[in-house]
Amino acid sequence: MREESFHSTTAGGARLRGIPAGRGISVILLATMIAAATTNGQVPKPVVGTATPTALVEQAPQHDARFEFHSSFWLNLHLRLYEEARQRDGLAVTQGGGVPAAPPITPISNPAEQKQWNAAVNYYAANVARRDLLFDNILPAITDRLALLEDCLDLSDRAGPHCVSGLQPELLAALEEAAPVYRSREWPGQDRHNRLWVANVAPLVRELSPALSKKISRVYQSDWPSAPIRVDVAGYAGPFGAYTTLAPARITVSSEDPRNDELPGMEVLFHEASHLLAGKVEEQIAIECDRQKEPIPRDLWHALIFYTTGVLVQQALENTSSGVRGAGGVPAYIPYARRNALYERDWQNYEKLLRAYWQPYLDGKTDFHQAIMQMVDGL
């Protein structure tokens, strides 16, 4: 599915920096990417220059557009500064086998540019880097806002009223100071890498999403969002390579984390989307634990989401047009949680519970409440 240069460049999870490429589009809609990616396996050429960003909007058919992919300059810059500031201060940037931290931005021979970049990193180190991308009470809103400003050349009314960010002046100054350096030195390669990731993942996502989204909705007894889920693709997306915010619904996924390559990347999207639907699971586990006078088990609900998505994706892949099947009745696709040894590390007992009591529910042999009751009883 990959172009040879893309495959060889990213072998071993190496970070892509400064790949020769034209400047890419700001918005990548699913149908557009699929059409381009399935023509001789080629990656779509850039359409709009990021030096003067303009959103390219081509309406995807709504009956199969479950996800809408974006490669946003400002969000990528924001996360790059966050990552480098954490790395500089010795804070964790990855967990559980992700891509090694990116090196500092390519050495800058221009002292003025180096000073600009360092000032931005210093601001992030002092004010942003210790905040959690998902659980902080401020940072998710900042990230959401920057994602929506992808077609703005700057973050002030100079680019039009829709580009007024509303951010704190100091944060705004740091971003605008770093922007010219990032745009000239890293963004063309990063944008191209983001689009390559989408081109690899999108065709199978489109093939599987109509049926798979219905199955996920049935399992969690919750409707799939009526509008396509926004997916922001970035070089860095937190220590686990992807995360989801709920209000508004938005997935951020790393195009450079090796855990997200190819088929696992497709599973990651459906796993992250499941966070939007699976609230009833966490709620019911808590209710059942209270009824049985048991402490609420840490992360059982999350292990359940990993398990469910893995099983459903594994089953779906066996029925795809490409026929991802193993020999002798053994599935060829290894689900994300097993591939990344999640059950071996933190969830040693959870897989047994899920196989014994949740799998029958997925197979239609018991109901939702009975399955959760038996899991809690089996703790």
C-alpha positions, 0 to 999 in steps of 0.5 A: 500500500505504501510508496517505496520511498515512504516505506523505506523512510519510515522503517523502524519508526524513524521520524520524517523531517524535511522530506522533499515535497510540494506544500500540501492541502490543509483539509483532506476529505475521505473520498478525495483521498480514497480516489487518489490512493486507489489509482495505481497506489499513488499518493495524491499530489498537493493541491493548495500551498500551505504558504497561503493555506486555503481549505480544500472542500470536496463533499464526501458521500455522507452514506460512507463518510464516517471520518473526515481527515485533516492535516492542520498547520497550526495544530501540528506546530502546537503539538511539535512545540509541546513535544519538544518542550517536554523532551527538553525538560525530561518529561515523558513523550511516549509510553508503551512502545511508541515512536522515539521522541523527535529530535529538536528541530533541524539545526538553524544556521540563522541566529534570528530564526534559532532565537525565535524557535527557542523562545517558543519552546521556552514558552511551551516548557514554562506554560504548556508542556506539563499540561495533559493533552486530554485531561487538562481543563484548558489544553484540549480547548486550545488544541481544538481551536487551533485545529479549526484554524487550519486555513489561516495564514496567521492567527489574527484579524489580518487573515480575516475575522474567522482567524481571530484565535481568542488565545492568550496573547503570550501563547499566540505570540509564541505560535506566530514566532515559531510559525515561519521557522516550522513552515520553512523547515519541517511542515512540508515534509510533515504535511506530506507524511500526514497525507501519506498516512491517510492515503494508506489507511483511508481506502480500507476505512471506507470499505469497512466503515458502513458495516463496522460502524453499525456493529460498534453502535449495536455493541455499545447501544449508542448511535454513531455520530451523524456527521463525519468524525474529524480526524486530525493527523499530526506528527505527535499525538500524545504518549500513546499515539492517538487520543479523542476529545468528546466535546467537540468530537475529534480524534488526533492520531500520529502519522509517525507512531509505528503503532498506527501504521497500516492495518493497526492504524485503521483499528486505532481510528475505530477504537478512538471513535468507540470512545464517543459511543461507549459511555454506557459501558463505563457507567454500567461497570460502575453500577454493577460494582456498586451493586456487588460491593466491589471496587471499580476496576481500573481501566476495565472499560478501556480494555473492553473497548480495545478487545471489542474493536480488535475482535470486530476489526479482525472479523471484518478484515477476513471478509474484505475484498483484499481477504486478510485471512490466515492459514488453518483458521488462524486470523491473519490480523493481530489486534492492537492490544495483543500486538502491543502486549497490553494484556501482558503488562497492565491487564493480565486478568482482563483478557480472560474475563473478556473472553469468558463473559464479553465475547458471548455478548459479541457473539449474540449469546447473552445480553449487555447487562448480563455480560457486565454483571458476569465480568464484575462477578469474575473479578 
